[in-house]
Amino acid sequence: MDLFRRKRVTDLQAEAASDTGLKRALGPFNLVMLGIGAIIGTGIFVLTGTVAAQNAGPAVVISFALAGTAAVFAALCYAEFASVVPVAGSAYTYGYATLGEFFAWIIGWDLVLEYALAGTTVAIGWSGYVVSFLRDIGLDVPAQLSAARGTMVTMADGSQVAAIFNLPAVVIIALVTALLTIGIKESASVNNVIVFIKVAVIILFIALAVGSIDTANWTPFIPENTGTREHFGASGVIAGASVVFFAYIGFDAVSTAAQEAKNPQRDMPIGIIGSLLICTLLYILVSAIATGVVPYQELDVPDPIAKVADVAGLGWISSLIKLGAIAGLSSVILVQLMGQSRVFYAMSKDGLLPPAVNKIHPKFRTPWITQIVIGVAVMIPAAFLTVTEAAHLVSIGTLLAFAIVSAGVIVLRIREPNLHRPFKVPFIWFTAPMGVLSSVYLMYFLPLVAWERLGIWLALGLAIYFLYGYRHSKLRKDASAA
């Protein structure tokens, strides 16, 4: 059937070798830094406190470990695909090569929830830290312009006002969009500096705050369930893993830069797996320290790590942590918005989106029209959504993509067992099925409203596919001509 027509891997490899539109400027160090830049952000600076207070208590460390394990299964599958098919489309392209065009479209459309809405979520977290930091130095952002519409913001005198929209979140997205439009090399260089700053701040926080741990705060380690599945107990820990899984998305964004990597067959697996392992270790250490210094009930604040620093008596470093968080969240937004534009770039080259989407700027050699449109589209929900609402949607979209990619690796092994694979998933018949099962299991623990919104989003995507993508598909046209 036309719906399930696949792109041949050899054709994709030839396309990657001959494509000169995007600039190949990234080595393994840049790719690892891109991964760390995308991964370390809202998860460590915001969701650590939210999940501890609402879902898992001190056992948030287990939530991070569970989510990290699921991410490792998927990361190994991404690494094999990225080494075999080093093109810009990430999971979308992998789906096209294994499951066919219809599934490829579903993945590509689903990735909007991961990359674009992740940029939204992180921008909201960025806003919280910026408002707090500016307040420390005597500058106040008007409360009405500092949070999602309808959110009650507490003023310095204790009174509360309802927010209208989140201005700082809109500003950071505009700045990052401008940087990405200028060029990938410039963006990667800025990202490297930002990543160095935020990792240095996190290591400094770990070293100085560990001495303030009160082990009594870890008791009970897993608080008793309140009667609601998501609130504490074993089910709360798993629900927490579903939420903090958001903290791990980003390693797959490395794969969207495959056509801008100097040696993608060797360097993509290094970037994906290396960045994930480093970040998992840092997440577990920071969440353990946070719940050891501050009772978990008190961590549900916009800037939990800064609060932990204050309680630990590190007042002088609290502002530094906020700066590190601001820098860290900025790099996450940068990588996510870059990833989204590269997925749309690949979909447009296949004819599933209009040609203007893959138009490359003659000087900057970036998909500039797409980048600007994405930036504007991400600003709107960033102005009006809360971080929890956005994080749920990002997590369910990401988990669906991970499940499909993990299944796709198995399909490609069966269909083309002799294909040259510079990187192979170890223990494929265990790792890939576990990638599918763990992703689906974590999806099950997300709220019903997240499933409903996913269904609406996919229905909208299918309408666009059948009205435009199916009729303009280059693969379908080539087959008809033949």
VMD Tcl script that draws the C-alpha trace (Angstrom):
set ca {
  {0.00 0.00 0.00}
  {1.09 3.60 -0.64}
  {0.63 4.43 3.03}
  {3.37 2.03 4.09}
  {5.85 2.62 1.27}
  {9.36 2.74 2.75}
  {12.48 4.66 1.85}
  {15.44 2.37 1.17}
  {18.31 2.68 3.62}
  {20.81 2.79 0.75}
  {18.93 5.75 -0.73}
  {18.99 7.54 2.62}
  {22.72 6.92 2.96}
  {23.33 8.28 -0.55}
  {21.17 11.31 0.27}
  {23.18 11.98 3.43}
  {26.48 11.70 1.54}
  {25.43 14.02 -1.28}
  {23.45 16.64 0.64}
  {25.37 19.93 0.86}
  {22.55 22.12 2.14}
  {23.40 21.94 5.84}
  {26.93 22.69 7.03}
  {28.98 19.80 8.51}
  {30.68 21.50 11.44}
  {30.14 19.29 14.52}
  {32.61 16.81 16.03}
  {32.06 14.30 18.90}
  {32.77 16.90 21.59}
  {30.19 19.27 20.11}
  {27.64 16.45 19.92}
  {28.15 15.36 23.54}
  {27.85 19.00 24.58}
  {24.68 19.37 22.48}
  {23.26 16.33 24.29}
  {24.15 17.66 27.73}
  {22.87 21.07 26.67}
  {19.51 19.53 25.77}
  {19.20 17.13 28.70}
  {20.25 19.16 31.74}
  {17.61 21.80 32.23}
  {14.08 21.80 33.59}
  {14.48 18.23 34.87}
  {17.25 19.06 37.30}
  {16.42 22.70 38.05}
  {12.60 22.49 38.30}
  {11.09 18.98 38.10}
  {13.34 17.59 40.86}
  {11.37 19.62 43.40}
  {7.96 19.20 41.75}
  {8.14 15.39 41.56}
  {9.58 15.03 45.07}
  {6.76 17.13 46.53}
  {3.88 15.72 44.47}
  {4.77 12.15 43.52}
  {7.73 10.34 45.05}
  {9.19 12.11 48.09}
  {12.90 11.27 48.63}
  {12.39 8.29 46.28}
  {12.57 10.80 43.42}
  {16.07 9.34 43.02}
  {14.42 6.03 42.08}
  {12.14 7.89 39.68}
  {15.20 9.34 37.96}
  {16.90 5.93 37.89}
  {13.83 4.26 36.35}
  {13.41 6.98 33.74}
  {17.13 6.86 32.99}
  {16.98 3.10 32.46}
  {14.12 3.48 29.98}
  {16.07 6.24 28.25}
  {19.18 4.04 27.93}
  {17.21 1.34 26.08}
  {15.90 3.93 23.64}
  {19.28 5.69 23.37}
  {21.02 2.51 22.20}
  {18.36 2.09 19.49}
  {18.76 5.73 18.42}
  {22.54 5.28 18.29}
  {22.28 2.32 15.89}
  {19.87 4.17 13.62}
  {21.96 7.37 13.69}
  {25.07 5.44 12.63}
  {23.23 3.65 9.79}
  {21.04 6.54 8.57}
  {22.92 9.79 9.36}
  {20.29 12.27 8.19}
  {18.54 15.21 9.85}
  {15.12 13.69 10.48}
  {15.91 11.59 13.57}
  {13.05 9.25 14.56}
  {10.96 10.44 11.62}
  {13.54 9.22 9.10}
  {14.13 5.98 11.00}
  {10.40 5.30 10.87}
  {10.35 6.00 7.13}
  {13.08 3.41 6.56}
  {11.48 0.65 8.64}
  {7.72 1.09 9.13}
  {6.71 3.18 6.14}
  {5.50 6.70 5.32}
  {2.32 6.64 7.41}
  {4.19 5.78 10.61}
  {6.95 8.22 9.66}
  {4.40 11.02 9.48}
  {2.94 10.06 12.87}
  {6.42 10.13 14.42}
  {7.33 13.42 12.74}
  {4.13 15.06 13.86}
  {4.52 13.55 17.33}
  {8.03 15.01 17.59}
  {6.48 18.48 17.59}
  {5.23 17.61 21.08}
  {8.75 16.60 22.06}
  {10.89 19.33 20.59}
  {8.68 22.38 20.19}
  {6.64 21.88 23.34}
  {9.80 20.99 25.26}
  {11.08 24.41 24.27}
  {7.86 25.81 25.70}
  {8.23 23.90 28.97}
  {11.83 24.88 29.49}
  {11.11 28.52 28.67}
  {8.53 28.52 31.48}
  {11.14 27.16 33.91}
  {13.69 29.68 32.61}
  {11.23 32.45 33.38}
  {10.87 31.35 37.01}
  {14.63 31.48 37.61}
  {15.07 34.80 35.76}
  {12.31 36.47 37.77}
  {13.87 35.16 41.00}
  {17.39 36.27 40.02}
  {16.29 39.74 38.97}
  {14.44 40.10 42.27}
  {17.72 39.28 44.08}
  {19.44 42.23 42.42}
  {16.56 44.62 43.00}
  {14.75 44.37 39.66}
  {11.13 43.26 39.71}
  {9.33 41.82 36.69}
  {5.66 42.85 36.98}
  {3.81 39.90 38.55}
  {1.12 40.03 35.87}
  {3.82 39.33 33.22}
  {5.75 36.58 35.01}
  {3.60 33.42 34.81}
  {0.92 31.51 32.89}
  {-2.43 33.23 32.46}
  {-4.59 32.83 35.57}
  {-1.69 31.74 37.81}
  {-1.86 33.47 41.20}
  {1.49 35.17 41.85}
  {2.40 36.14 45.43}
  {3.68 39.70 45.81}
  {6.37 40.85 48.26}
  {3.69 42.11 50.70}
  {1.93 38.72 50.67}
  {-0.95 39.77 48.42}
  {-1.71 37.83 45.24}
  {-2.45 38.90 41.68}
  {-3.48 36.87 38.62}
  {-0.88 36.68 35.86}
  {-1.78 37.71 32.30}
  {1.04 36.04 30.37}
  {4.68 34.96 30.75}
  {6.80 37.71 29.17}
  {10.30 36.36 30.06}
  {9.44 33.01 28.43}
  {8.53 34.80 25.21}
  {11.74 36.85 25.28}
  {14.11 33.87 25.63}
  {12.44 32.01 22.75}
  {12.83 35.07 20.52}
  {16.55 35.35 21.38}
  {17.25 31.64 20.82}
  {15.36 31.68 17.51}
  {17.50 34.59 16.31}
  {20.71 32.72 17.26}
  {19.62 29.51 15.49}
  {18.75 31.47 12.36}
  {22.27 32.92 12.21}
  {24.03 29.53 12.08}
  {24.66 26.05 13.52}
  {28.37 26.60 14.26}
  {27.67 29.81 16.14}
  {24.83 28.10 18.01}
  {27.06 25.15 18.95}
  {29.82 27.47 20.19}
  {27.39 29.39 22.40}
  {25.97 26.08 23.62}
  {29.45 24.80 24.60}
  {30.05 27.83 26.81}
  {26.61 27.55 28.40}
  {27.01 23.82 29.09}
  {30.38 24.39 30.75}
  {28.84 27.02 33.03}
  {25.84 24.96 34.10}
  {27.79 21.73 34.68}
  {30.35 23.66 36.75}
  {27.55 25.18 38.84}
  {25.91 21.78 39.40}
  {29.21 20.17 40.48}
  {29.87 23.11 42.82}
  {26.37 22.73 44.29}
  {26.90 18.99 44.87}
  {30.28 19.54 46.53}
  {29.09 22.30 48.88}
  {25.55 21.12 49.73}
  {26.34 17.46 50.48}
  {27.60 18.40 53.94}
  {24.19 19.86 54.87}
  {22.22 16.64 54.33}
  {19.99 15.62 57.23}
  {19.28 11.92 56.75}
  {16.05 12.33 58.75}
  {14.64 14.06 55.65}
  {14.96 10.75 53.80}
  {12.53 9.05 56.18}
  {10.18 7.71 55.02}
  {12.09 7.19 51.80}
  {8.90 6.25 49.95}
  {5.99 8.15 51.60}
  {2.74 6.25 52.02}
  {0.32 6.51 49.13}
  {-2.51 9.02 49.71}
  {-5.12 6.99 47.84}
  {-4.40 8.60 44.48}
  {-2.21 6.62 42.07}
  {0.19 9.49 41.35}
  {0.66 10.58 44.98}
  {3.45 8.65 46.68}
  {3.86 4.96 47.34}
  {5.31 2.66 44.65}
  {2.81 3.92 42.06}
  {3.81 7.51 42.85}
  {7.47 6.66 42.25}
  {6.60 5.23 38.82}
  {4.32 8.18 38.05}
  {7.24 10.41 39.04}
  {9.45 8.52 36.59}
  {6.88 9.27 33.87}
  {7.13 12.98 34.62}
  {10.92 13.20 35.06}
  {11.36 11.26 31.85}
  {10.96 14.74 30.41}
  {14.35 15.43 31.97}
  {16.02 12.90 29.67}
  {14.74 14.06 26.34}
  {17.49 15.74 24.46}
  {19.88 12.89 23.76}
  {17.71 12.08 20.75}
  {17.91 15.71 19.61}
  {21.59 14.97 18.95}
  {20.45 12.65 16.14}
  {18.71 15.54 14.37}
  {22.17 17.09 13.84}
  {23.42 14.04 11.90}
  {23.71 15.97 8.63}
  {25.76 18.62 10.41}
  {28.20 16.11 11.98}
  {31.66 15.71 10.44}
  {31.76 11.91 10.89}
  {28.20 10.86 11.84}
  {28.74 7.09 11.72}
  {31.34 7.29 14.49}
  {30.35 10.44 16.33}
  {26.55 10.13 16.67}
  {26.63 7.13 19.07}
  {29.29 8.91 21.15}
  {27.15 12.05 21.39}
  {23.92 10.22 22.23}
  {25.16 7.69 24.79}
  {27.91 9.82 26.32}
  {25.62 12.76 27.10}
  {22.92 10.49 28.55}
  {25.26 8.68 30.97}
  {26.81 11.91 32.27}
  {23.41 13.51 32.86}
  {21.88 10.46 34.58}
  {24.65 10.49 37.20}
  {24.21 14.22 37.86}
  {20.40 13.89 38.16}
  {20.59 11.17 40.80}
  {23.19 13.05 42.86}
  {21.30 16.38 42.78}
  {17.90 14.85 43.62}
  {19.40 12.91 46.56}
  {21.03 16.06 47.95}
  {17.92 18.22 47.43}
  {15.63 15.87 49.39}
  {18.31 15.35 52.04}
  {18.74 19.07 52.73}
  {15.10 20.22 52.45}
  {12.00 18.19 53.43}
  {10.41 17.03 50.18}
  {7.08 18.72 51.06}
  {8.79 22.12 50.74}
  {10.36 21.62 47.30}
  {7.34 22.45 45.12}
  {8.65 25.91 44.16}
  {9.74 27.45 40.82}
  {13.44 27.37 41.81}
  {13.94 24.33 44.13}
  {17.72 24.00 43.74}
  {18.22 27.66 44.67}
  {16.02 27.04 47.73}
  {18.18 24.06 48.72}
  {21.26 26.28 48.48}
  {19.62 28.85 50.78}
  {18.68 26.22 53.37}
  {22.20 24.74 53.20}
  {23.57 28.16 54.14}
  {25.06 28.76 50.71}
  {23.45 32.16 50.36}
  {26.39 33.46 48.39}
  {26.01 30.68 45.85}
  {22.22 30.85 45.52}
  {22.40 33.60 42.89}
  {25.17 31.68 41.10}
  {22.90 28.62 40.95}
  {20.14 30.74 39.49}
  {22.59 32.01 36.85}
  {23.61 28.42 36.12}
  {19.96 27.42 35.82}
  {19.26 30.33 33.49}
  {22.25 29.37 31.33}
  {21.33 25.70 31.44}
  {17.72 26.20 30.48}
  {18.78 28.51 27.65}
  {20.86 25.74 26.07}
  {17.97 23.27 26.33}
  {15.68 25.66 24.46}
  {18.38 26.13 21.83}
  {18.82 22.40 21.13}
  {15.09 21.60 21.18}
  {14.17 24.36 18.73}
  {17.07 23.32 16.51}
  {15.85 19.71 16.60}
  {12.32 20.67 15.63}
  {13.43 22.68 12.60}
  {15.62 19.78 11.38}
  {12.72 17.32 11.61}
  {10.49 19.67 9.59}
  {13.39 20.17 7.15}
  {13.54 16.39 6.51}
  {9.74 16.09 6.19}
  {9.64 18.94 3.69}
  {12.39 17.38 1.55}
  {10.21 14.27 1.35}
  {7.27 16.37 0.12}
  {5.14 15.87 3.25}
  {5.35 19.58 4.12}
  {5.48 22.61 1.76}
  {8.82 23.36 -0.02}
  {9.30 26.65 1.87}
  {9.96 24.61 5.02}
  {13.32 23.30 3.68}
  {14.45 26.62 2.21}
  {18.07 27.25 3.29}
  {19.36 30.77 3.93}
  {22.04 31.56 1.28}
  {24.46 33.05 3.82}
  {23.73 31.30 7.12}
  {22.91 27.87 5.59}
  {20.13 27.24 8.09}
  {16.42 26.46 7.50}
  {15.64 30.01 8.50}
  {11.96 30.30 7.52}
  {11.09 27.15 9.48}
  {13.16 28.29 12.44}
  {11.34 31.61 12.69}
  {7.89 30.03 12.30}
  {8.70 27.47 15.01}
  {9.96 30.22 17.30}
  {6.70 32.15 16.97}
  {4.62 28.98 17.42}
  {6.51 28.04 20.61}
  {6.13 31.52 22.11}
  {2.34 31.26 22.25}
  {1.96 28.24 24.59}
  {5.01 29.42 26.58}
  {3.10 32.58 27.41}
  {0.01 30.80 28.73}
  {0.73 27.19 29.90}
  {2.04 26.02 33.28}
  {5.20 23.88 33.43}
  {3.32 20.74 34.57}
  {0.75 20.90 31.75}
  {3.46 21.26 29.14}
  {5.74 18.59 30.69}
  {2.99 15.93 30.59}
  {2.44 16.51 26.87}
  {6.16 16.46 26.13}
  {6.65 13.22 28.06}
  {3.84 11.34 26.32}
  {4.97 12.51 22.89}
  {8.58 11.55 23.57}
  {7.72 8.14 25.00}
  {5.62 7.32 21.93}
  {8.52 8.24 19.62}
  {10.94 6.16 21.70}
  {8.65 3.11 21.58}
  {8.37 3.33 17.78}
  {12.12 3.78 17.28}
  {12.87 0.79 19.52}
  {10.43 -1.32 17.50}
  {11.91 0.00 14.26}
  {15.39 -1.30 15.13}
  {13.99 -4.83 15.42}
  {12.14 -4.49 12.11}
  {15.29 -3.30 10.30}
  {17.37 -6.14 11.80}
  {14.85 -8.63 10.39}
  {14.40 -6.99 6.98}
  {18.05 -6.14 6.35}
  {20.23 -8.35 8.57}
  {23.37 -7.84 6.46}
  {23.24 -4.03 6.44}
  {26.51 -2.44 7.57}
  {25.98 -1.06 11.08}
  {28.88 1.03 12.46}
  {27.16 0.78 15.88}
  {25.01 -2.17 16.94}
  {22.56 -2.31 19.84}
  {23.96 -4.84 22.34}
  {21.61 -7.71 23.25}
  {19.15 -6.49 20.65}
  {16.39 -9.00 21.47}
  {16.36 -7.77 25.07}
  {17.27 -4.10 24.73}
  {14.86 -3.09 21.95}
  {11.74 -4.84 23.39}
  {12.55 -3.30 26.77}
  {12.74 0.09 25.04}
  {9.19 -0.46 23.76}
  {7.76 -1.90 26.99}
  {9.34 0.62 29.37}
  {8.18 3.55 27.23}
  {4.60 2.25 27.00}
  {4.56 1.46 30.73}
  {5.61 5.00 31.63}
  {3.00 6.39 29.22}
  {0.34 4.45 31.13}
  {1.11 6.42 34.30}
  {0.61 9.82 32.71}
  {-2.71 11.62 33.40}
  {-5.76 10.95 31.23}
  {-5.77 14.56 30.03}
  {-2.32 14.01 28.48}
  {-3.69 11.04 26.51}
  {-6.68 13.09 25.39}
  {-4.47 15.93 24.15}
  {-2.19 13.43 22.39}
  {-5.22 11.98 20.60}
  {-6.39 15.42 19.49}
  {-2.91 16.33 18.31}
  {-2.50 13.11 16.29}
  {-5.97 13.54 14.74}
  {-4.98 17.04 13.59}
  {-1.73 15.64 12.18}
  {-3.52 12.91 10.24}
  {-5.85 15.49 8.71}
  {-2.84 17.49 7.47}
  {-1.20 14.33 6.13}
  {-4.19 13.20 4.08}
  {-5.00 16.72 2.86}
  {-1.42 17.61 1.87}
  {1.38 15.17 2.72}
  {-0.04 12.03 1.07}
  {-0.75 13.83 -2.20}
  {2.65 15.58 -2.35}
  {4.85 12.71 -1.13}
  {7.98 12.50 -3.33}
  {8.27 8.76 -2.68}
  {4.70 8.21 -3.86}
  {5.19 10.43 -6.94}
  {8.42 8.66 -7.87}
  {6.71 5.28 -7.57}
  {3.79 6.47 -9.72}
  {6.15 7.80 -12.37}
  {8.08 4.54 -12.41}
}
mol new
graphics top color blue
foreach p $ca { graphics top sphere $p radius 0.5 }
foreach p [lrange $ca 0 end-1] q [lrange $ca 1 end] { graphics top cylinder $p $q radius 0.2 }
display resetview
